Amino acid sequence: MTKIFLNNEPDLEIFLRQQSNAHRITLRVSALDGKITITGPNDLDLKEFKKFAESKKSWLKSKRQSFEPPVFVSEGVKIPILGVKTKITCDEIQKPKKVGNLLYVNTKKSVSSQVKKYLTELCRTHLNFMCQGFSKRLGSKIRKVTLRDTRSRWGSCSSDANLMFSWRLVMAPEDVLAYVAAHEVAHLKHMNHSKDFWGTVEYLFGPYKKERAWLKQNGPLLHRYKFES
């Protein structure tokens, strides 16, 4: 993908996307990682894109400065686990183990990959339990629950009763995790966001506005944490 760099601003890396159906130039700053994308028509010259981006330089700088810096997961770093800040500590231990506000990992293995695996397995355990409980109450059956590291959504429900969730949800408070589980299970009955759907979410979970607001405000911060691929 073509990149655009502004004059005297080497840190403002802008990715160019040209589309046949685009009628004007637009700029977007990702709420997850601050990635800047400029989009416009195929037949527009590169100079026009750069001119437009230069005119928005002050806005771009202020938007980027509002983003929290990435956190590379390693020994001594604190990460949220079910909403509780937990310090990663290396020790002579076979597999990761959480004790209070400490997460112990094997000193001879990759810290990042161990933590990622621990979080994924913990998320799977919680979501399987939650989703089974909610689906039983709803009188529906789940076919399969899968976890991914998604960027655009926290969960989804397919028409054949397959549920998908972002494993990063395990870093959110447990009530937020439960709310998302109830949200996706409710889609087993209503594949939309109608009044009946939200009534089903409340039937399964209870009042959900606080958890929904937390996810909207704080969810992007869960993507700050960087793990080895």
BELRA-V338816 format. One record per run of one state. SS is the DSSP state (A for helix, B for strand, O for the rest). FROM is the first residue (numbers start at 1). LEN is the number of residues. If there is no record, write none. Layout:
BEGIN
<<SS FROM LEN> <SS FROM LEN>>
END
This chain:
BEGIN
<<O 1 2> <B 3 4> <O 7 2> <B 9 11> <O 20 6> <B 26 4> <O 30 6> <B 36 6> <O 42 4> <A 46 10> <O 56 1> <A 57 9> <O 66 5> <B 71 2> <O 73 5> <B 78 4> <O 82 2> <B 84 8> <O 92 5> <B 97 3> <O 100 2> <B 102 5> <O 107 4> <A 111 28> <O 139 5> <B 144 5> <O 149 6> <B 155 3> <O 158 4> <B 162 5> <A 167 5> <O 172 2> <A 174 13> <O 187 8> <A 195 11> <O 206 3> <A 209 16> <B 225 2> <O 227 3>>
END
